[in-house]
Structures are given as C-alpha cells and as structure tokens.
Amino acid sequence: MSLFGWLGFALFQVFWFPQLAKTLRTKDVSGLSLSAWIILWVGLLFYLIYSVSIGDVIFTLGNGTGLIQASVQLGLIWKYSKR
C-alpha cells in the first residue's frame, strides 16, 4: 500500500510545475485567486503539522514540499499582481 502513497506523492509534486512554469514564463497571475492559494497554503501547513505529529513520512514529505511550492506560487502572485 505504501506504493500508492509514493505514487500519490510523485503525482502531487508534478502537479505544481505547470502552473509555476506558466507564471514564471508569462508573469501573468490575473487568473489566479490569491485567497484560494492562501487557503491551500494554510491547509497544507495544518496537514504538515498533523503528518509530523503522527510520524507519517510520505505525508510529511508531500505536505512539506507542497507547502514550499505553494509558497513560491504565492510569492509570484504577490510579485506579479497589479495592486
């Protein structure tokens, strides 16, 4: 069963890259919702805290790297948004 966990981990890591690449390439964040990304970031933080507390390696790595990638995307949204 841990194979499914690792496959899920791998797929979620790949999930982030197209949006990050597009944002870096176009510098266009007009279609992205800042509030949705903030909610995702907070959710990932809570999942990370929980997964560390129960000692689940797959979820800890997945949520930790997801939190980093969501942080990068939030930074890009902040940087490129027309305020």
Secondary structure, DSSP 8 states (H G I E B T S, - for coil): -HHHHHHHHHHHHHHHHHHHHHHHHH---TTS-HHHHHHHHHHHHHHHHHHHHHT-HHHHHHHHHHHHHHHHHHHHHHHHS--
